Amino acid sequence: MTDRPDPSFAESRAIIDWLIGPARQSATPEKIVEGLAEWLVGAGVPLLRVRIGQQVANPLISAWGVIWNRIDGSETYTVPRGMLATPSYKGSPFERVIETRQPFHKSLEALVPGKDHPVLFELAEGGSTDYFALPIHYGDGSFQVSAFSASRPGGFSDADIRLIEHLAPAFGAALEPAAMRHSMASLLEVYLGRGPAERIGKGAFLRGETTEIDAAVLITDLRDSTGLSERLQPDALLERLGAYFEIVVDAVRAQGGDVLKFVGDGVLAVFPAGVEEGRQAACLQAARAIANAFADPAAAGMRFVAALHVGPVVYGNIGSPDRLDFTVVGPTVNYLSRLEGVAKSLDRRAVCSKEVAAALTGEATVSLGHRTLKGFSDQQEVFELTLPDRPPD
């Protein structure tokens, strides 16, 4: 005689069908976790919290995931790559499940200081009485981790654990494509910037698939890079370049711009002019980014220049049939490179074109007079961007 199945097993067909059907095809990871958690609560499982961790191939983060709790719903989180070397991860249930590829079940009602991991104490302080984590197998051979916390005295019943394990394959089937979409978008953003990543993710990946936009375009360049390469050892040079890039990239992204390219020690960034805000807003964002970069305490003693121009640019996929680049090109970008040369020749930290100066009303710019720019028959008026000690609000 076989055991009679738990009633919740018999009722689980609906949530399984949803997970491997509509959820797998189009639901976000947050909605997938929410749907599973709410169904489990409705089935009588005393669920307080769910955490799903997803390892990713990303140079900046080691994992991302979703946390759901019964009071606040769901939210996503990311784990910096350096976190894997900290006590928060070392010896944790998540690491144990990843390493052993076996479930981990622990009551949180009688934890032992110095023996049980601090994360379990944190969960207990938050009202959890029991903890169950299990590996989720993906089709590519990777193992992810899902963790469930209970709120009922005594924790999960054996039937609760069996039900969670019963749903795990369908849960993994739903999450895998959503996780792959998220990971692809994350990796594209790291290498291309937020705007290009969104466009490519929506299908703009064919050669010649470009559009003309109005934008403020910024270029920065490290001064005396040749001298630095001769004076510094390779590791010290890379550290210096990394610090400089971090200052500029953080400043650009904080103002809503996209870093499109690193060319040697140069940074090319774009600030699209919105339909409503227009050129003035784009120029102001770019000017604030420049001011913030130079005002960053880490920039002390670091010599770099910035040039800013605004105008129409061709934005999109450019390159050969088998090697594409998502960037901006056109006369606006060419003019910008000439402005950068002026900044270096006049030993000015930041310069801009007359078009930018016109958009930045007030005392943000000072004319440096008319200058001869390579490729232009007429002399062009160049302006210095005044950079206050405190960036403009």
Number of C-alpha atoms within 10 A of each C-alpha: 3 4 5 6 9 12 10 16 15 9 11 16 12 10 18 20 13 18 25 17 15 12 24 22 14 13 18 18 25 19 17 22 26 21 16 19 23 16 15 20 13 12 16 10 23 23 24 21 24 24 20 24 23 23 19 20 12 16 11 15 18 17 20 19 20 21 20 23 18 16 8 9 16 20 16 14 13 15 16 14 13 10 14 15 9 9 12 13 16 14 14 15 24 22 15 18 21 18 11 10 16 13 19 16 17 18 19 24 14 11 15 10 9 7 7 16 18 17 16 20 17 12 17 21 11 12 15 25 24 26 23 20 25 24 25 27 18 15 10 7 7 13 19 23 24 23 21 24 27 26 20 16 13 12 22 24 14 8 15 20 15 14 18 19 17 14 18 18 17 19 25 23 20 26 27 20 20 20 20 13 14 17 19 16 16 22 18 19 19 14 15 20 21 19 19 23 21 16 13 18 15 9 9 17 19 13 17 15 13 18 11 13 15 21 27 31 27 29 26 24 24 20 17 10 16 9 9 16 13 10 11 12 11 12 9 13 16 13 12 15 18 12 14 22 20 14 21 26 18 15 23 25 18 14 18 17 25 23 28 20 19 15 11 10 15 19 20 21 26 29 26 27 21 14 8 7 10 15 24 21 19 26 28 20 24 30 29 21 26 28 22 25 24 27 18 14 10 13 16 9 7 12 14 23 21 29 31 33 26 30 18 19 23 19 21 24 22 20 13 10 9 6 9 15 15 23 21 25 15 13 12 20 23 13 19 22 19 16 27 23 18 21 22 19 9 10 11 17 21 27 30 29 22 19 19 26 25 13 17 18 11 8 9 17 22 14 15 14 11 12 13 14 18 14 9 10 8 11 12 15 16 25 25 22 26 16 19 12 10 12 16 14 4
